[in-house]
Amino acid sequence: MNQKHYAAAVSAFVIWGFFSIPLRALQNYSAGEILYFRILFSAITLLIIISFFKRNELRHDRQIFVSMTAHKKRTVLLLTLVGGALLCVNWLTFIYTVNAINIKTASFSYLICPVITAVLGYVLIRERLTVLQWISVGLCAISCVIMGLSSLLELGYSFLTALTYALYLISQRKNQGFDRILVLGVQILFSLFLLTLIYGYLIDAVPDAPGFYGIITVIAIFFTVLPLFLNLFALNKINSATIGILMYINPIINFTIALIIFKEHVTALQVIGYSIISIALVLFNYPYLRKIRTTALGN
C-alpha cells in the first residue's frame, strides 16, 4: 500500500474530525449565514484551482459531455445538480446540528451514514449485502431506536444528516466518467445559485465582523477543499473499502471533542446506543478489516 496515499486519506478524515471547532467559533451566527458564505468562499477557491490546474481536464470533460446522447446528457446534469442540492442540505443540517443541537449528534450521524448508504445501495442500485452486514443493519436500527428514546429530536437530525449524505454518495456512484473536482465545482456553484435565490430567508444582515470571514476562509480552504483533495488523491491508490474504514476517524474525533473540549453530557441510553452501533460497525466492516489485515500480512 502506498504510504503517501494512505497518509493523505488519514489526514483528510482527521481534518474533518476537527471541523466542529471552527464551526463552534461561529455559534452566534445562523446556520444559513455560515452555509452561504462557506459555499461562496469554497466556490471561489475551486474556481481558482480549476482555472490554474484543471484546464486540461475541463477541455477533456467538455468533449465527453458534447459527444453524449441527449438522454445521457440529461442524466448527467440531473445527477450532478441533485448531488449539489443534497450536499447543500447536508451541510446546512450538519452546521445547524453542531451549533444548535450538539456535536455528539453530528458525530452519530456519520457513524450510521455508511450503513444507511449500504441499505440505499441495495434498494436503489441493487448492491449486495452479506448476512453479517444485514445483522449489522438490524443492530444499527436497534441503536437508532434506543437513541430515539433518549432524544427523538437528536435522532431526527442525525438521521437527516446521514440520509442526505448517503443519497449524495449513491447519486454520485451513478455519475461517473468526469473529473471529481470539476463535478464538485459545478455542484458548489449550483448550490450557491440555489442559496442566492433564498438569500433573504437565510441572512437578515451581512456579517460585518472581520473574524467571521477569517474563520469562513479557513473552513472553505482547510476544512472543505483541502481534505477533499487529499481524499481524491488517496482514492487513486487505495480502494474504497479501505477509505470506508478510515472514514470512521472523523466521527470518533468529533465525539471525543464533544466530550473533552465542549463537555457535552452523554445519557445512559446514549451510551447503550453508541455501544450497539460500535458492535454493528465492527460486524459490518469485518470482511473489509479481514481483507486489509490479510493484505498487510502479505506485504
C-alpha positions in Angstrom: 0.0 0.0 0.0 1.3 3.4 -1.0 2.2 5.2 2.2 1.7 8.7 0.7 -1.9 7.9 -0.4 -2.7 6.2 2.9 -1.4 9.2 4.8 -3.5 11.5 2.6 -6.6 9.5 3.4 -5.9 9.6 7.2 -5.1 13.3 7.0 -8.4 14.1 5.2 -10.6 12.4 7.9 -8.5 13.8 10.8 -9.1 17.3 9.4 -12.8 16.7 9.0 -12.8 15.3 12.6 -11.8 18.7 13.9 -14.4 20.6 11.8 -16.7 21.2 14.8 -14.1 23.5 16.4 -14.2 26.3 13.8 -17.9 25.8 13.5 -18.5 26.4 17.2 -16.5 29.6 16.9 -19.3 30.8 14.7 -22.1 29.7 17.0 -23.5 33.2 17.3 -24.3 33.2 13.6 -27.2 31.4 11.9 -26.6 28.1 10.1 -27.8 29.8 6.9 -25.2 32.6 7.1 -22.4 30.1 7.8 -23.6 27.8 4.9 -23.9 30.6 2.4 -20.5 32.1 2.9 -18.9 28.7 3.2 -20.2 27.8 -0.2 -19.4 31.2 -1.6 -15.8 31.0 -0.5 -15.5 27.4 -1.5 -16.8 28.2 -5.0 -14.2 31.0 -5.3 -11.4 28.6 -4.2 -12.5 25.9 -6.6 -12.8 28.3 -9.5 -9.2 29.4 -8.9 -8.0 25.8 -8.7 -9.9 24.8 -11.9 -8.7 27.9 -13.8 -5.0 27.3 -13.0 -4.7 23.5 -12.5 -7.7 21.8 -14.2 -7.8 23.3 -17.7 -6.9 20.1 -19.5 -9.5 18.1 -17.5 -12.1 20.8 -18.2 -11.5 20.5 -22.0 -11.5 16.7 -21.8 -14.7 16.5 -19.8 -16.4 19.1 -22.1 -15.6 16.9 -25.1 -17.0 13.8 -23.4 -20.2 15.7 -22.5 -20.7 17.1 -26.0 -20.3 13.6 -27.5 -23.0 12.1 -25.3 -26.6 11.4 -26.4 -29.3 13.8 -25.3 -30.6 11.3 -22.8 -27.2 10.7 -21.3 -26.6 14.5 -21.0 -29.9 14.9 -19.2 -29.0 12.1 -16.8 -25.5 13.6 -16.1 -27.0 17.0 -15.5 -29.7 15.7 -13.2 -27.3 13.6 -11.1 -24.8 16.5 -10.8 -27.4 19.1 -9.9 -29.3 16.8 -7.5 -25.9 16.0 -5.9 -25.3 19.7 -5.4 -28.7 20.2 -3.8 -28.2 17.2 -1.5 -24.7 18.4 -0.5 -26.2 21.8 0.3 -28.9 20.3 2.6 -26.4 18.0 4.2 -24.0 20.9 5.0 -26.9 23.0 6.4 -28.1 20.2 8.6 -24.6 19.4 9.9 -23.9 23.1 10.7 -27.2 23.5 12.5 -26.7 20.2 14.4 -23.2 21.2 15.6 -24.1 24.7 16.7 -27.8 24.4 17.7 -28.1 20.8 18.9 -24.8 19.2 19.9 -21.6 17.8 18.4 -22.3 14.2 19.6 -25.5 14.1 17.5 -23.5 15.2 14.4 -20.9 12.5 15.3 -23.6 9.8 15.4 -24.9 10.8 12.0 -21.6 9.9 10.4 -21.4 6.7 12.3 -24.7 5.4 10.8 -24.1 7.0 7.4 -22.1 4.1 5.9 -24.8 1.6 7.0 -27.6 3.8 5.5 -25.6 4.1 2.3 -25.3 0.4 2.1 -29.0 -0.1 2.5 -29.8 2.6 -0.1 -27.3 0.9 -2.4 -29.2 -2.4 -2.0 -32.6 -0.7 -2.6 -31.7 1.8 -5.4 -28.8 0.3 -7.3 -29.0 -3.4 -6.3 -25.7 -3.6 -4.5 -25.4 -6.9 -2.5 -25.1 -7.2 1.3 -23.8 -10.2 3.2 -25.8 -11.9 6.0 -23.3 -10.4 8.5 -24.0 -6.9 7.1 -27.7 -7.4 7.3 -27.3 -8.3 11.0 -25.3 -5.1 11.4 -28.2 -3.2 9.8 -30.5 -4.7 12.3 -28.3 -3.7 15.2 -28.0 -0.2 13.7 -31.8 0.1 13.7 -31.9 -1.0 17.4 -29.3 1.6 18.2 -31.4 4.3 16.5 -34.5 3.2 18.5 -32.5 3.5 21.7 -31.1 6.9 20.7 -34.6 8.0 19.9 -35.8 7.1 23.4 -33.0 9.3 24.7 -33.9 12.2 22.4 -36.1 12.0 19.3 -35.0 15.4 18.2 -31.3 14.4 18.2 -32.1 11.2 16.4 -34.0 13.1 13.7 -31.2 15.5 13.0 -28.7 12.6 13.0 -30.8 10.6 10.5 -31.4 13.6 8.2 -27.7 14.4 8.1 -26.8 10.8 7.4 -29.6 10.3 4.9 -28.7 13.3 2.8 -25.0 12.4 2.6 -25.9 8.8 1.8 -28.2 9.9 -1.0 -25.4 12.1 -2.3 -22.9 9.2 -2.3 -25.4 6.9 -4.1 -26.2 9.6 -6.7 -22.5 10.2 -7.4 -21.8 6.4 -7.8 -24.1 6.6 -10.9 -22.4 9.8 -12.1 -19.1 8.5 -13.4 -16.6 9.5 -16.1 -15.8 13.1 -15.1 -13.1 14.7 -13.1 -14.4 14.8 -9.5 -13.1 18.3 -8.7 -14.9 19.7 -11.8 -18.1 17.9 -10.8 -17.8 19.3 -7.3 -17.2 22.8 -8.7 -20.4 22.6 -10.7 -22.3 21.3 -7.6 -21.0 24.1 -5.4 -21.9 26.7 -8.0 -25.4 25.3 -8.3 -25.7 25.2 -4.5 -24.6 28.9 -4.5 -27.3 29.7 -7.1 -30.0 28.0 -5.0 -28.9 29.7 -1.8 -28.8 33.1 -3.6 -32.4 32.6 -4.6 -33.4 32.4 -0.9 -30.7 34.8 0.3 -33.3 36.9 2.1 -34.6 34.0 4.1 -31.1 32.8 5.1 -29.5 36.1 6.0 -31.0 39.1 7.8 -27.9 41.3 7.6 -24.5 40.7 6.0 -22.0 39.9 8.8 -19.6 42.8 9.3 -17.1 41.2 11.7 -13.7 40.5 10.1 -13.3 37.5 12.3 -16.3 35.8 10.7 -14.8 36.0 7.2 -11.4 34.8 8.6 -13.0 31.7 10.0 -15.1 31.1 6.9 -11.9 31.3 4.8 -10.3 28.7 7.0 -13.4 26.5 6.7 -13.6 26.8 2.9 -9.9 26.1 2.3 -8.7 23.9 5.1 -12.0 22.1 6.1 -13.6 21.8 2.6 -11.3 21.9 -0.4 -8.0 20.6 1.2 -9.5 17.4 2.7 -11.4 16.8 -0.5 -8.1 17.0 -2.5 -6.5 14.6 0.0 -9.4 12.2 -0.2 -9.4 12.2 -4.0 -5.6 11.7 -4.1 -5.9 8.8 -1.8 -8.5 7.1 -4.0 -6.0 6.9 -6.8 -4.2 4.1 -5.0 -6.4 3.0 -2.1 -9.6 1.0 -2.6 -13.0 2.4 -1.5 -13.3 -0.4 1.2 -10.2 0.9 3.0 -11.4 4.5 2.6 -14.7 3.4 4.2 -12.9 2.0 7.2 -10.8 5.2 7.6 -14.0 7.3 7.3 -14.8 6.4 11.0 -11.8 8.5 12.1 -14.0 11.6 11.5 -16.9 10.8 13.9 -14.6 9.3 16.5 -12.6 12.5 16.7 -15.8 14.5 16.7 -17.3 12.6 19.6 -14.1 12.9 21.6 -14.1 16.6 21.0 -17.7 16.8 22.2 -16.9 15.1 25.4 -13.4 16.5 26.3 -13.4 20.1 24.8 -17.1 21.0 24.9 -18.1 18.9 27.9 -21.3 17.5 26.4 -23.3 15.2 28.5 -24.0 11.6 27.4 -27.0 9.8 28.9 -27.1 6.1 29.8 -29.3 5.4 26.9 -26.9 7.1 24.5 -24.0 5.0 25.9 -26.0 1.9 25.2 -26.9 3.2 21.7 -23.3 4.1 20.9 -22.1 0.7 22.2 -24.5 -1.2 19.9 -23.6 0.9 16.9 -19.9 0.2 17.6 -20.6 -3.5 17.6 -22.7 -3.1 14.4 -19.9 -1.2 12.6 -17.3 -3.9 13.5 -19.5 -6.6 12.1 -20.4 -4.6 9.1 -16.8 -3.9 8.2 -15.4 -7.3 9.3 -14.9 -8.6 5.7 -13.0 -5.4 4.8 -11.0 -5.4 8.0 -10.0 -9.1 7.4 -9.0 -8.2 3.8 -6.9 -5.3 4.9 -5.2 -7.4 7.6 -4.5 -10.2 5.0 -3.0 -7.7 2.6 -0.9 -6.1 5.3 0.5 -9.5 6.4 1.1 -10.4 2.8 3.2 -7.3 2.3 
